[in-house]
Amino acid sequence: MKSLRIVVVDDALFMRTLIKRMLQEVGHELVGEAIKNVQMM
């Protein structure tokens, strides 16, 4: 599977942490995280 570069956006710290771990375990690159979609932009 091709590795993707991903930004995780969620208002809950627990969910961001869980999602980041799951994505990293399957080999994707996390390039950032944000609490709200405005912070991401």
Secondary structure by P-SEA (a helix, b strand, c coil): cbbbbbbbbcccaaaaaaaaaaaaaabbbbccccccccccc
